[in-house]
Each structure stands twice: as C-alpha cells, then as structure tokens.
Amino acid sequence: TVRQLKADGAPPEQIKAEVDKLKAMKAELDAMQKALAKSEPQFNRASFDQMLIRKFFVVPSFEIHGGVGGLFDLGPPACGLKANLLAIWRSHFVLQEGMLEMECTNLTPHNVLKTSGHVDRFTDLMVKDVVTGVCARADKLLEDAIDRLIDSSPTMSQEEKDSHLLVQRQADAYTPEEIDELLKKYEVKSPEGNAFGNAFPFNLMFKTTIGPEGTQAAYLRPETAQGLFVNFKRLVDYNAGKLPFAASQIGFGFRNEISPKGGLLRVREFCMAEIEHFCDPSDKSYPRFQLVKDKVMTLFSSENQLSTGKTEKMTIGEAVAKKMVDNETLGFFLARTQIFCERIGMDPERIRFRQHLRTEMAHYACDCWDLEIKSSYGWIECAGHADRSAYDLTVHSKATNTDMVATRYLDKPQTVEIAKIKLNRKELGMVYKADQRKVANAIEELAQSWADFEPFAAKIEADGKADLGGFEVTKAMFSYEKKSKTIHEVKYTPSVIEPSFGIGRILYSLLEHSFDIREQDEQRTYLKFKPLIAPIKVAVLALQKDKQFEPIVADLKAKLMGLDISTRVDESTASLGKRYARADEVGIPFAVTVDFDTVTTGTVTLRDRDSCGQIRAKITEVVAMVQMMCTEKMVWEEAVEKYGLVAGAEEEGGEDAKKPKDPTYVESTGRGRFSRPTAV
C-alpha cells in the first residue's frame, strides 16, 4: 500500500499515516510472537545434560583418557532403553510386515563401495581454518551463522528473515563454489576469528585393510544397506521368488564426521535400523495402505520449503492422491514411522516429515522424505525414507555380471518384438578378453526389446560401431534379425524403497521429549517414559529397613522378574520420598511399596510416576496390573477407577512414616478412596 501511494504521488501526510499503521501492526505482531514464545515450555538443557551423566545414561568414551570426539558409551539405563526401542521397532516393522531380517558384516571391501558410489560420492563439504588448520563442516557453519544473524536482529523484517531461512534450508545442497560465496556473504570466521579456506569434499568413510598383507582395501560400512543389496538373489530365492518383499537389518554404521557435536546427534559410530523394500517399478501400491491412509501427518514439501516455509497437516492418503508423496509404498512407511514414534512416546507436535529438495536427491531417486524430530537443537533428521528406484541392484548386477531380477507372471501370454542375436565370440574375445562376457550380456539384454535395440542397431549400421555401457561394440561382433516372441513372464530389476532409522538420534530425541521437572520443585527432574519402553518398569521399596519386610520384597521381585518385568529394589536407608525421586529420575513408571499393612493384610501400594497417585491392592493383583500396564493392555486411570486413590506415606519420609500405623479402614469420598485410622 505504501509503495503504491508513493508511486501514485500521494501527499506526504497520507504516506506517513500508512507507515505509522504498518509500524503499529509490526509492533503488535512482535508482541504476540514474544508472548507465544514465553508460553512455550522452555527446555532446561543444562539440567538435562547433568541428569544424563549423573544417572549414567550416556558418557564420553574413554573419559579418563581425555575422550574422543564423536564417541560415546551407553550406561545401564540407556542400554535398557535402546534394547526396548529396538524390540518395539522389530515388532512394529519386521514382524508385523513379515520382513526378512539379516545381519551382515561391518567390514566392506573397496569394490563393493566403489560400485555403490560411496567411494566417489559419500562426502561432506569441509573447510579449514587458514591459520590453525582446524577443520569444520561448511554447511553447519552456514546454518549456525544464519541462526546467529536472526537471533541478533530482533527488528529484522519477516521478509528478510524468510530469505535467510531459505538459504539455511538448502545449506547441504550447495556446490563448493556456492557455499564459499555464502560463507563470505555471512562473514563466517573460525572461533579464533580466522578466515576459512575454500570448501572441498571430504569422504566420510573409515578406511582399513583386510589381511596381513595390507593389499585388500576395505572400509567400515557407512550404512547397512549394501549387505542386503548384494544378497538380493538369495533373499528372493528364500522368499520363493515372490515380490514385493522387504529385508531388514539392525547394526552399526561408521562415519568419520568432520566436526561431531550435539552429543548423540552427530557421532562417528552409531546404530542403524534399515529396511529395503523390493517391489515392481510398475506397481508401487501397498496392500495394507488402506490401514494407514487416514493417519494425519505434518508434511514439509519441497515446494513449501522454497516458497512459504510452512508445513501442512494432511492425511497420508491425501498426500499420495495429490502425488505430494510419490506412491503408496513410500506413503505407507511414512505413516508407519509416525505411528512408531508415537508408540514409543514421542510428542506428535514435534514430529514432521520433510521432503528432499531436487538438489538434495541423487539423480536416480524418485522421492525422499526425512523424519525430523524437534529437540533443543532444532529440527533433527532421525530417519530417511527414499524411493531409490532400481539403482542399487542395477549397479551391483553390472559390476558382478549377476542377474538381480524378479519375475512378473502375465495373466495372458503376450507377443513382443525382439532382436535375435548371434554373437561372434571370437571377435569379442580378441577385443575384450576378460570383459567379453559383460559385453555379450549387455547386447543380449538390450535385444530383449526391439524398441530399445533399434536405435543401437541403426547406429551400428550407420557408423559400424556404437557405445554400449562404456564398451565400443562393432558390427563384426554380432549379427541380428527382428523376430516376434510369445512371452508368459517378464523379468525386471526391482525398485527399492528404503526407510533408514538412526537409532541413536531417536534415542536422544526420546530422552528430551520424556524429560520433565516437577512443578513444585525445580530440582526434581524425571523422565516420563511410557511403561512399554521404560528400561526399568518397577521399583520395589520397603517403607523402612525392617527384617520383616525383606522376604516380602524378595518374593515381590521374584514374581515380577518371573514375568520378564525389569525390576529394581532400592534397599538404601534414604527416605521413601528420596527413593521415589531416584526412581522417577531414571524413568521408572511404577513403584511398589511394602509397609506394615503388607505384613498384616498382604496388600501393597502401587505408585504412578507421572501423577504421584497411589492405590492399594493385594500383591497378586498389583503384579497382574503392572504386567498389563507394561504391555499396554491397561492404563493407570483404569487401576484408579477400580481401586481408588489412597493417601500415601509421607514422601519425604518423616518420623511418622517409620512407625507402625494403627489399623485402618478405607473411606470413600467424592475425591476418591482413602485409608483412615480406626482409632483416634
């Protein structure tokens, strides 16, 4: 409006009035944004990090020797959490979808990764401090510089902010020359204030050798997928030749990260869980897609990334119908991933799926989406979902001269036109020697379709030679004639749709999403793990040190452990309240307390971590309830409805809590059921 007024030659006072209106609107918008920011819960990362180390979830590897960047050890609670996470992942994907699971070696020969493209292209752009020589990852420097610029410019217009964020979203898609210009534009310097040299690609794989001679080059695998691809022929035979099917693998990957940071978010050794779904390129429908089509998801399309910068909420069925998501199979795995994240306890409002920009995707990829989870570090990629077309099987097939094909049986026979080939093997052998078989197979493969073969034949007839897969084929090497052929089946190289999960990143995000602080006491932190995934399900506590409680505690533990319910007995002399707090801090969802009523009535209290509410019931009933709640067949609210809340012992363990209680009766009120002494 102001621009139009100026263009129309409006009087200065009219222009000033409109400018004042705009300023007032901007001030109102800024106030609203600040109020919204204040209303959002603030994450206390310092308290969180202290808790992780204090409770031995995660510690730097080789800590007493000074540690090594990008390497971490998981302590007992994190090991239990990871084991449960992987068990749920295996049940959710491998078992429910009938996948074929493998375990392949970590060491991978050079020729395998050369074929896959990792030797040449598995790189990040790196820059070096021109004075100290310290290395840094170029795209992360650019992202951090843009964050600092926006944070330090509270009066920056939304239009300018959006333009910077657009650059940031494309940070890992720029060429070395483009990122050099941007680092100069944003005046990026090293922490010491020195300039960086030009960006160049750095290969992230750890190189080694196999055997004592040191002549066979190899790498620690950067991903688990290649082991599944090279075993495709055996997998399809094991599956009785039927497609589609999926293979999966859980294992470690290794990447020599340039500048690892963010704890478990960027490490050099990490656990992955990958799926390779093999399907017909002409049919990427999924039989179980109807089960998830109504799942509402937050999607960040490539179009919106380059325009509005906003996400959209829609069902996965709608996204596939619009072709925002390329096909049903890819859409199915996106929805199943969302459901998996919610099942383990992620906050759905902090989950989104971001589509790769065209500049991010490999030339052979059809469509790619990343699961991104919001943490205190921002939006973090935790799983990738890529339709990789037939690239992987094709390159391994060509490099090894191995058929990696599947069969599609036709409902009715079809007549097709082919080229019938007669090879001059003597000529082929003289020219190509060891490679003659590769050339012969390439000619015969091309001849299966006259439409594909005809342009090649025309080139041969015109020039006497033609290029085929990097080999020069001459007219003397073969003869041909056009023929018709009746076929009952079609051989094809399957497409691969690959969901790939970074377990360490998911684990870290789950820890952040589960971290909370008691409203009444900022020092009391706790982890609100769902019972299904909690590393320890139950804490068994005695009200106080007393010999008559010991056999009851031991029996309770035996009953729970006999049902595979992980249990911790805290026999310390700390007050009951402090022992509850200790259990809460490592995310134990339930605490069973043995007290003097237990001795006389055989009942115990069962405490819920999140609400701190307690119920009282017979030991056998409590054990059964805990088992049902840990397998999601029952929720705490149902237990409260059945037994009613009771007043628990003094949590901080005053002197009265240590004394035998008078006989009690249960009084029902509008607020619940409470234990009351029978005598005053």
C-alpha positions, -999 to +999 in steps of 0.1 A: +000+000+000+028+025+009+047+017-023+015+022-043+009+056-026+044+067-034+041+056-070+008+075-072+024+107-058+002+108-027+007+136-002+034+130+025+009+131+054-011+103+038+020+082+033+032+089+069-002+078+082+001+044+064+037+040+076+026+046+112-002+019+107+024-006+095+047+001+124+019-004+148+009-037+132+045-048+133+048-039+170+016-058+177+029-089+158+062-088+176+044-086+210+023-116+200+053-136+189+071-128+222+040-138+242+038-171+222+075-178+228+071-173+266+040-196+267+060-224+251+077-247+277+114-239+280+138-268+279+165-268+305+193-284+286+219-278+314+198-297+339+190-324+312+227-329+304+237-332+340+210-358+346+222-379+316+257-381+330+247-383+367+223-412+361+248-429+337+227-428+306+254-415+283+291-407+290+320-398+267+340-429+256+375-433+272+366-404+295+395-409+319+419-407+289+405-374+278+378-388+255+375-388+217+351-365+198+320-383+184+323-414+205+300-422+235+293-451+258+257-460+269+253-468+306+228-494+320+196-473+318+203-462+282+212-498+272+179-510+286+161-481+268+178-489+235+171-526+238+134-519+243+133-494+215+148-519+191+124-546+203+095-524+196+110-514+162+114-551+153+079-559+163+064-528+146+082-533+113+099-567+109+073-589+125+041-571+115+052-566+079+067-601+075+102-588+067+133-610+062+160-600+087+197-603+081+229-595+100+258-585+077+295-578+083+307-543+093+338-546+071+331-539+034+356-544+006+366-514-016+350-528-048+315-531-032+315-494-020+331-483-053+302-499-071+276-484-049+291-449-054+303-443-018+340-442-026+334-413-050+304-395-036+300-402+002+312-368+011+305-336+031+320-302+022+348-292+045+367-260+052+399-254+071+410-225+093+438-209+072+459-203+104+453-233+127+443-259+101+413-269+122+385-285+100+348-276+101+318-287+081+308-260+057+270-264+057+268-264+095+289-232+097+265-216+073+234-228+093+249-216+126+258-182+111+222-176+099+209-186+133+232-161+150+222-133+125+185-138+131+188-141+169+209-109+170+185-089+148+151-086+166+140-058+143+146-079+111+116-079+088+098-112+082+106-110+045+143-107+052+142-134+078+124-158+053+151-152+027+178-161+052+159-192+063+155-203+026+193-202+023+196-222+055+172-249+044+194-255+013+227-255+032+237-291+024+227-288-012+251-262-024+282-267-046+317-259-031+317-227-051+282-216-039+289-223-003+323-204-005+303-173-016+277-177+011+303-181+038+319-148+026+285-131+025+277-141+061+312-133+072+318-167+087+350-169+107+366-196+129+362-194+167+397-177+168+385-151+143+404-165+113+392-170+078+384-203+062+399-217+030+378-229+001+354-257+006+362-292-007+346-326-005+358-349+023+350-386+022+334-397+055+343-434+054+369-451+077+394-468+055+413-500+065+427-532+050+418-569+052+445-595+058+481-592+070+495-583+036+475-550+037+467-552+000+429-556+001+414-522+007+382-520+028+361-497+048+339-498+080+305-497+064+288-462+064+254-479+062+239-514+065+221-514+031+248-528+009+249-561+027+212-565+018+216-555-018+244-579-026+223-607-010+192-599-031+194-631-052+195-653-021+167-633-004+144-636-034+150-673-036+144-677+001+111-658-004+101-684-031+106-658-059+077-636-046+077-598-048+071-574-032+090-582+000+112-564+024+146-572+041+158-555+072+189-552+093+199-537+126+236-529+130+263-503+133+275-478+108+306-457+109+312-422+096+343-401+101+323-369+109+342-337+103+331-319+135+309-341+156+288-322+181+254-323+198+261-354+218+244-384+203+231-364+173+263-365+153+287-393+162+312-415+144+298-449+154+261-454+155+233-480+155+211-481+124+179-500+116+173-502+078+146-516+056+150-524+019+115-530+003+118-546-031+089-540-055+079-539-092+088-505-106+055-505-125+034-512-093+043-494-061+009-499-045+008-514-010-018-539+001-020-525+037-020-489+027-058-486+035-050-493+072-030-460+074-045-438+048-063-417+074-033-410+095-028-372+098+008-361+095+028-329+094+044-326+059+070-301+047+070-304+010+099-293-012+076-267-028+067-251+005+104-251+016+112-229-014+081-207-010+061-202+022+084-221+045+054-236+062+043-272+069+009-287+061-012-312+081-030-338+060-037-375+058-012-396+041-039-408+018-045-372+006-007-367+002-004-398-020-035-389-040-021-354-047+013-370-057+030-349-030+042-383-018+051-403-049+035-437-042+016-458-017+045-479-005+065-448+004+034-433+020+028-464+040+063-464+055+060-427+063+028-433+082+041-464+100+071-444+111+049-417+126+029-444+144+061-460+157+073-426+171+041-420+188+041-455+202+074-451+219+064-418+235+074-390+211+054-358+212+034-358+179+036-320+177+074-322+175+074-346+146+074-337+109+084-352+075+105-330+052+107-337+015+142-336-001+147-307-025+156-318-060+191-306-055+195-329-024+183-361-041+205-385-061+199-385-098+182-419-096+159-412-067+122-408-073+112-392-039+127-388-005+113-377+029+132-373+062+116-379+096+126-348+116+121-345+153+123-312+171+147-311+201+166-283+219+190-284+189+162-276+164+147-300+138+169-331+136+168-357+108+163-390+125+152-413+097+152-412+059+126-426+035+139-429-001+125-444-033+159-453-048+144-468-080+164-498-093+198-481-090+214-503-063+205-537-078+214-525-113+249-513-104+258-544-084+244-566-112+265-549-138+297-549-117+295-586-109+277-599-140+250-613-117+213-614-125+194-594-099+160-597-113+125-608-103+097-623-124+063-609-131+039-636-144+014-625-170-023-632-168-023-638-206+006-645-230+019-615-249+036-612-283+066-589-283+092-579-309+128-587-301+162-589-318+175-624-322+213-621-317+241-643-330+274-633-312+308-636-328+325-648-296+359-650-313+359-613-322+345-604-287+373-624-270+400-609-291+389-573-283+376-576-248+392-607-233+381-609-197+352-584-203+337-603-232+310-618-211+299-584-198+297-571-234+278-602-246+253-599-217+248-562-224+240-569-261+216-598-253+199-577-226+193-548-249+180-573-276+150-583-254+131-553-267+132-543-303+121-507-294+153-504-272+175-523-296+166-505-328+184-471-322+215-491-312+213-512-344+208-480-365+239-465-350+259-497-358+246-498-394+254-461-399+289-459-382+300-495-380+302-491-342+283-478-311+288-473-274+271-498-250+277-493-213+311-479-218+322-505-243+327-499-280+307-525-299+314-530-336+294-546-364+318-575-366+309-587-331+274-598-337+246-602-363+208-598-356+174-601-371+140-588-359+117-616-345+084-619-327+083-639-295+054-651-272+061-645-235+044-657-204+065-638-179+086-606-177+119-602-160+126-569-143+150-553-119+131-543-087+128-508-073+139-503-037+121-482-012+144-476+018+133-464+053+166-459+073+165-451+110+192-435+131+186-453+164+210-430+184+192-398+173+158-413+180+170-424+214+183-389+222+151-373+210+130-396+231+151-387+262+145-350+255+108-355+249+105-375+281+124-351+303+103-330+328+106-311+360+081-313+390+061-281+392+066-278+429+104-285+429+127-275+400+154-298+415+132-328+409+136-339+373+121-371+360+117-390+327+082-398+317+089-429+296+059-449+286+058-482+305+063-501+272+097-487+266+110-478+301+143-496+308+131-505+344+094-510+348+091-512+386+109-501+418+102-523+448+107-504+480+103-512+517+089-484+538+120-486+560+148-510+570+130-538+587+137-576+587+100-585+584+098-567+550+128-584+535+112-618+525+081-599+511+104-576+490+123-607+477+091-625+468+077-594+450+108-591+429+108-628+420+071-626+409+078-595+387+110-608+372+093-642+366+071-622+342+101-606+325+092-572+341+125-555+348+126-546+385+149-526+408+150-530+445+162-499+464+175-511+498+192-478+508+183-460+540+172-429+522+137-416+529+109-431+509+104-397+491+141-396+480+139-432+468+107-423+448+126-393+433+156-416+424+133-440+406+115-411+388+148-397+376+156-428+356+120-431+343+107-460+363+069-457+358+057-477+389+068-481+425+055-509+448+059-501+485+059-528+512+047-513+546+033-525+579-002-531+563+015-555+539+026-577+568-010-579+582-032-577+551-010-588+522-016-555+504+009-531+490+008-496+475+013-490+438+025-456+428+023-439+394+054-418+385+036-391+364+007-383+388+024-395+420-010-411+428-012-444+447-036-473+450-036-502+474-043-538+464-032-574+470+003-583+459-010-607+432-034-580+419-006-554+418+017-578+399-010-585+373-018-548+369+018-539+364+022-566+337-010-554+319+001-517+320+036-525+308+021-543+278-004-516+271-034-537+279-044-514+308-038-478+318-033-462+352-066-445+351-084-479+349-065-490+380-075-459+399-111-464+388-111-499+402-092-494+435-094-457+442-066-434+453-052-437+488-032-413+508+005-424+505+031-424+532+048-390+537+070-388+506+099-372+523+099-398+550+092-380+583+094-399+616+058-408+615+063-428+583+087-451+602+062-461+628+037-489+625+003-475+616-029-481+635-053-504+619-071-486+591-103-486+571-110-473+536-133-442+534-149-434+500-154-397+493-160-376+462-123-372+458-115-410+459-109-437+485-086-431+514-071-451+543-083-438+577-071-448+612-098-467+631-087-451+664-081-415+673 
